[in-house]
Amino acid sequence: MTYMPYSRPVESLRDRLSFSKIAAGVVIGTSLAAAVPAAAQPKSNTQEVVVRLNGSSTLGSKMALNLAMAWAKQLKLSGIRVDAGADPDEYEVVAEGAESTHRMRVKVQSKGTGFGLEPMLRGQTDFWMASRPVQESDLENMRKKGVPNVPTYAQMIQPGVENTIALGAMAVIVNAKNPVPALSYQQLRDMFTGRATSWAQVGGPSNLPIGLYSPEPTLATADFFCTSIMNMKDTGKCLDSFARLASPRILMMEDISDAVAANPAGVSFIDFSAKRSARPVPLATDCGTGIEPSLFRIKTDEYPLTRKHYFYIAPNRPLSPAAKDFLQLTLGPAGQLAATQAGLADLQPGVSDANYASDRLDTVRDSMDGGRTRVRASDVRAFEQAIAGADRMTVTFHFQAGTNTLDARAEADLARLVSQMQQPPFSQQDMILLGYSGVTGDYTENRALSRERAEAVRDRLVAAGVKPVQTVGVGPAAAVSCNLDANTAPLNQRVEVWLRKPRG
């Protein structure tokens, strides 16, 4: 493999924050000062509210900044400025009114998801920003380090402790001029382990050597790539198995994107929100499913590398009033706008375009005619009848493993959906819930399970005043993942929401 060094100067977080605020038209009183000037220290009668966030660089570099700005606006504070910390991944957003005795401070540390759990458990931060779900191994590592009062995994995934705040996705990126049409999981494994060294071996330009770029192992994106693509749980060993890289490992997602965009042979994996001028490649999964990333497909959980972003709180320590206020803002309309401004997918329910239903019907028919999962003709007809004249909403309900109990995100989505269905034009439309199952196991039992899941959601919605609601179970039709492991199989165990205007 040809060594193609990456020589672009690394843009500091200080520069990036300054640019993002100037581009957004936000006036910063003391732009990114190294410390708060003495004259700006709060007076003795100033009431200061402080919120601390630690963890994900994806959330810390953009969304946390947008949230702080939105919070300042909600508190009716001006004089906003961003102060850079001692380290390039730290900053504070400070706001106060000229004639106000109130002051806001949001402290952000964003070295990566792996760095945020311990400070939260030790009470050094209010929120753990995570770009992947908490794992048993995270908590076990905390116990080994002697962190006191480490909660159980069951405590950490309870609604209110685990808070899904936005959606994102991992994208495989190449240079914009690279014509490779798609890459499969196996092709990516071959590329990153050195079994494929030329783009010609994976359907790309002939005689062009592959230039690999990799993030640091502390970034959740690295962990996600290793588990979902490389089938390796140990991220460190996974990254060490990569063939010779075109540069040292890179910490900032945007820098990886810029490196690939500057190298005709480049390839890497990043957060979809950080793609910049690199080209995301459609992903062909091992079982034939796969789709190009888009915000709608990410919000519906159909893109196979969709992932959730979280704010976790310590289950045994109550939030301060300020932190509660900040979390409420994050989960509400202002916070979800902050997510979209950061390039992430928000959680607000949306509606599909006019072509979506026919595309999905084609997918279901393909699974009947020649796909790996042979769906019965009766279920294809049931699917076609259910979606006739209907539009898909982005809400997709998932469940706690092995149950019909909604997971933490689904509980929050249920409340959002109920609220939206109370307002026109949604209040005049009929709802159809389509239940799905995994693709392995007994077909008849899977179809029954898919119907039971749809009915479980229906019962919750009807109890909240939403009606009428039709339920249909279509079993393994239109699978969105391969059911290859515990991480991907639950994606098929879902309930979709469709809306149809009443006939007549």
C-alpha angles and dihedrals in degrees: 000000000000114000108234108182121216107224103167110129109251109249110228122232087242091060092042094052092047092050094046093053094045090049090050092051095243115150113224116199097209105012110222098327114186090239139001108278114246092243090058095056111121118265119243092260095047116118107217125195116200131192123183127203128184135177135035117069089205091060097033099052097054120356097048089052091050091048092052091052091049091049091051088053091049090051089048092237124147132179089081118182137165118226118198117224130225091271122055091240095056131082142149130220112211127186134174138157122246091234098025130103090208126094132182128207126182114188117200130189114178111176092135142293092280092063100054107068100067096051089050093051091047092052094247094120136027099219134032105214106211131179092195134037120274114265134209088242091059091058094043090054089053091053091050089053091053097247106165125239097010107185126228122260090249090057092050096055097050117119109266092028094057106044119183104211103171144349130243139161141219113245128196106223136198135175112292091243094052106107097199103140099208142339127223126216090252093050090052091050090050092049097049095044093047099248087118114043102164130058088229088070092061102039098273135113114323121251093007113130118227116252111203125203124188136189125228114277092243091069115096089225090066091051091048093050093048095050100038101036108018096037091227123130096193103077094191093054090043094056091043088058092061117112120247110313127224090231140001114285113288126224103201120066093216091055091055090052092049091049092054092044089055096048119067088204096045128126133167144137125254143153109293089233090062098052094112109163097345118101121246110223122219110250121229109202124215092256095048100262121117142124142195113265117257133157093251093049090047092051092050092048090238097121101085096225096051114134138183127239118217147197107207122192129196106266093213097048123067118229120248116251089254092052091048089052091049093050092049090052091048093054094043132076095280092052093046090052087053088055094053091046087056091054094256128123114257126222097236111120113257135182130239126245125255096270098050099087094052091047091053092047089054089053092053092047090051090054088055099045105045114336127123089259112053107212117200119251091237090060092048089054091048090052092048093050093046096054098038106129092356134121125218119240119212092239111110118178120216129184142222109268114286095358144086090236115117117244123237096272092046091055090056091044090052091058092047091049093049090051093050094047089058091064131070136290089023094051090064095053133089119237126225120193115203114199123203136188139200120282098237128074132034111346097215093048091048091053090050090050091051091054092048091054091051090049092050090056091044091055091053093048095046090050087055092052102263114135156200098031124174121200128206128176116207100171115209097354116135097008113199096199139030099246087231097142144355092278097057105028095074090060089076093050096081148118121228126205120224128176130208131184110241115261115255 
